[in-house]
Amino acid sequence: MTLRRVEEAISIEDFRKMARARLPRAVFDFVDGGAADELTLKGNRAAFDRLSIVPRILTDVSAPDISSTFMGQEFPTPLVISPMGSCSLVRPDADLAIARAAATRGIPYTLSTMSSTSIETMARSVSGVLWFQLYVLKDRAFNEKLLQRAQENGYSALVLTLDLQAGGKREKDLRNGVSVPLRPSPGLAWSAIRKPGWLFRMMVHGSPQFENVRGYLGNTSAGLTIAARVGANLDAGFAWEDFDRMREMWRGKLIVKGVNHPDDAKELIRRGADGLWISNHGGRQLDGAIASIEALSNIRKAVPPQTPMLLDSGIRRGTDLMKLRAYGASLGAVGRAALYAAAMGPEGPARALDILLDELRLGLKLSGAPSFRNINDGLFGQPVR
Ligand SMILES: Cc1cc2nc3c(=O)[nH]c(=O)nc-3n(C[C@H](O)[C@H](O)[C@H](O)COP(=O)(O)O)c2cc1C
């Protein structure tokens, strides 16, 4: 069955199918794909799927509470939007559409260094909680300028992504030759002609750019995939002493994204990180990396009990949020789930987020769990430590 309208989507997988039908192959693959053999991409889902909930009965679940607390702040839902670069490849202003849908639901939006909307425009356009994600560029003065712009524009937390020491080997992107700005090629032209809606919008709005780093990455995208171009500009030498300097420089809350090893988690907390973002970049960086929910399970045993943790990579169902809560994280972040939906226009992300939140409320009810925040190991029927 072909799904045509946003209202017809009843799951995130429906939005994925809609995106596949509407986007040129190169763009869909850029969003959907993972690194190398996509083992980690698949592993993220498999690990969530392996966890079985043991539901309770005879509890009052007439009004399930989905609020959560993270770094001392109350949030009405346990969702966050993961930072994503190049969103406007999917549809012009896709990142604005996602951010607006998030804001009206009290969901923090994380703006990527490589976003298609600038730090300033996003801050002007959206009234909700904004976090800024930094890729550490080789040019330290430029990093400082980015942080200053984020601070001046009211971004309340810095998300420091540290798992992109180089661009991941995303083989679909290498084959398709996808780049920002878009570089015309026979392959792209052929698949774009068959997606006239996408093609028309690109022709009217022009190719997306990396708005925050315009001019910095060099003017040509020739021969480089997005991951390779970004990776070539990042500081692979960034180490613990540099982290300490960054910690001193940023006055607000600091969350480190891309944490997988318990020793790193412990050390980050010791050196002043406010939160840990357990992530393998949605399987887009190191193929063979541990599934995010398994990494969380290891990390929770190594850090103090109340350590603020959130997780992304593979969340496609509201019940996934219950599973990460059972392992001690307070929030779950979604990337592709929102971006697939953005291919359908501004109403897409709003519906995708509501689908996840409705699934969460239903999951809580059917598990006999009155509140998200009180979920613990008992969700699985036995201690999981
Ligand atoms: C199209 C796309 C672009 C991304 N760009 C960034 C980025 O600029 N910075 C970053 O830290 N992570 C980036 N990521 C990774 C996401 O923040 C997040 O870790 C991942 O998408 C989570 O997995 P999920 O898509 O399965 O939810 C990107 C992911 C996608 C799909």
PDBQT file of the ligand as one rigid body, heavy atoms in Angstrom, charges set to zero:
ROOT
HETATM    1  C1  LIG A 401      21.259  12.771   8.494  1.00  0.00    +0.000 C 
HETATM    2  C2  LIG A 401      21.993  12.713   9.804  1.00  0.00    +0.000 A 
HETATM    3  C3  LIG A 401      22.888  13.729  10.123  1.00  0.00    +0.000 A 
HETATM    4  C4  LIG A 401      23.577  13.683  11.348  1.00  0.00    +0.000 A 
HETATM    5  N1  LIG A 401      24.404  14.729  11.671  1.00  0.00    +0.000 NA
HETATM    6  C5  LIG A 401      24.948  14.775  12.912  1.00  0.00    +0.000 A 
HETATM    7  C6  LIG A 401      25.665  15.924  13.343  1.00  0.00    +0.000 A 
HETATM    8  O1  LIG A 401      25.801  16.894  12.616  1.00  0.00    +0.000 OA
HETATM    9  N2  LIG A 401      26.183  15.917  14.596  1.00  0.00    +0.000 N 
HETATM   10  C7  LIG A 401      26.040  14.854  15.465  1.00  0.00    +0.000 A 
HETATM   11  O2  LIG A 401      26.520  14.892  16.594  1.00  0.00    +0.000 OA
HETATM   12  N3  LIG A 401      25.372  13.747  15.055  1.00  0.00    +0.000 NA
HETATM   13  C8  LIG A 401      24.808  13.708  13.829  1.00  0.00    +0.000 A 
HETATM   14  N4  LIG A 401      24.061  12.621  13.465  1.00  0.00    +0.000 N 
HETATM   15  C9  LIG A 401      23.844  11.539  14.438  1.00  0.00    +0.000 C 
HETATM   16  C10 LIG A 401      22.620  11.855  15.302  1.00  0.00    +0.000 C 
HETATM   17  O3  LIG A 401      22.842  12.938  16.154  1.00  0.00    +0.000 OA
HETATM   18  C11 LIG A 401      22.215  10.674  16.177  1.00  0.00    +0.000 C 
HETATM   19  O4  LIG A 401      23.313  10.258  16.941  1.00  0.00    +0.000 OA
HETATM   20  C12 LIG A 401      21.658   9.479  15.388  1.00  0.00    +0.000 C 
HETATM   21  O5  LIG A 401      20.909   9.903  14.274  1.00  0.00    +0.000 OA
HETATM   22  C13 LIG A 401      20.776   8.672  16.316  1.00  0.00    +0.000 C 
HETATM   23  O6  LIG A 401      20.302   7.533  15.708  1.00  0.00    +0.000 OA
HETATM   24  P1  LIG A 401      18.839   7.403  15.054  1.00  0.00    +0.000 P 
HETATM   25  O7  LIG A 401      18.911   8.172  13.758  1.00  0.00    +0.000 OA
HETATM   26  O8  LIG A 401      18.706   5.952  14.863  1.00  0.00    +0.000 OA
HETATM   27  O9  LIG A 401      17.834   8.014  15.990  1.00  0.00    +0.000 OA
HETATM   28  C14 LIG A 401      23.380  12.619  12.246  1.00  0.00    +0.000 A 
HETATM   29  C15 LIG A 401      22.475  11.607  11.901  1.00  0.00    +0.000 A 
HETATM   30  C16 LIG A 401      21.774  11.652  10.712  1.00  0.00    +0.000 A 
HETATM   31  C17 LIG A 401      20.782  10.575  10.413  1.00  0.00    +0.000 C 
ENDROOT
TORSDOF 0
